[in-house]
Amino acid sequence: EVQLQASGGGLVETGGSLRLSCVVSGFTWDDVAIGWFRQVPGKEREGVACINNKDGKIYYSDSVKGRSTISRDDAKNTVYLQMNSLRPEDTAVYYCAARRASIGQYDYWGQGTQVTVSS
């Protein structure tokens, strides 16, 4: 059974940092891509970062590029999203999702973790 457990959200001030974690189970670790998405009520879900464990490729959206780093710990089957220089517009529920490395659709989703950035 595939499971994703996201954590690490919280309340921070503008300019602060948070590290989100996504523990993944039930997937072949070398054949998985993990993405981080965020959603604000009334707005479309936005993909913010992705790491492909098979080919090592990493993607960032323009909205977080230069302020965020996605990384993985192979021993813990965990993917991290380090977010720095947080802004109020980063406030959202953040989700991690998994897909087979060679398939484009994310079929497995974790529960969200709330990130709130105060101005």
N, C-alpha and C positions, 0 to 999 in steps of 0.2 A: 504494500500500500504506500503510495506516495504521500508524504506529508511535508509541509513547509511551515516553519514556526518563525514568525518575525517578531522582533523585539527591539527595544532601544529608543523608542520615541519618548518625547517628553516636552516640557515647556522650557524654552531658552529665550534669552534676550537677543535682540538684533546683534549680529556679529559673533554670536556664540557658535558652538560646535556640538554635533551629536554623531554617534556611530550606531547605525542600524545593523542588526544581525539577522541572518536568515539561515536557520538550520534545516538542512534538506535530508530526507530519508526516503528510501524506496526507489532511488534512481541510481543508475550506473554513473558514478561521479565523473568519469572521463568522457561521458557522452551526454552531458547536460549543459544547457545554457540557462543562466539565472538572470532574471531581469528585475529591476526595481521600478515600480510605477507609483504615481501619486494621484490622488483625486480630491477635489474640492466639491462640496455639494453644488449641484447646478452646472458643473463644468465637466468636460470630457476628461476621461482618464489620460494621463500623460506618462509616457515612458521616459524615465530619466537616466537610466544606466543599465548596461547589460554586460555580462562576461560570459564568454563561451569557453567552457573547459576543454573542448576538443581541439580548437585551434588557437586559443589564447586571445582571440580578438575581444576588444573592449569598445563599448560605445557609450557616449554621453550625449544627452540633449544639450542644446545651446543654453538652456536655462540654468544648468548646474555645472557646465564645463568650466574647469579652472577652479572650482570651489569644492568639488566632490571627487572622491576616489573610491572606485569599486575594487575589491580584492577578495581573495579566497584563502581559506585554511583547509588544505586537503585532508589533514589529519582529523579535522572536526566536521568535515562536510558542511562547512559554513561559508557563506558569502557575506561580506560586510559592505556597507556604504558609509564612508566617512564624509560627513558634510560639514564644511567650514564656512565662515562668513555668512551665516544664515541671515535671511531677510524675511520680513513679514510675509512676502509672497510665496515663501517656501512652506507656509502653513498648509497642511493637508494630511490626509490619511495615506500612509505609505504601505504599499503591498510588495511582497516579493512573489515571483512566479517562476515556474520551471517549464522547460520544453526540451525535447530531444535536440541535440546540438545541430542536427541537419534539417530540422523541421521548423518552419517559421512560426507556428501557432503555439502560444502558451496555453497549455491545457490544465495546468495545476497551479493553484493559488493558495497562498497563506492568508491568515487573518491579517487585518491591517494593524498598523501601529501609528498612533496619532503624534504628529509633530506640530507644535505650536510655537511660533516665533513672535514674541511681543515687541512692539515698537517703542 
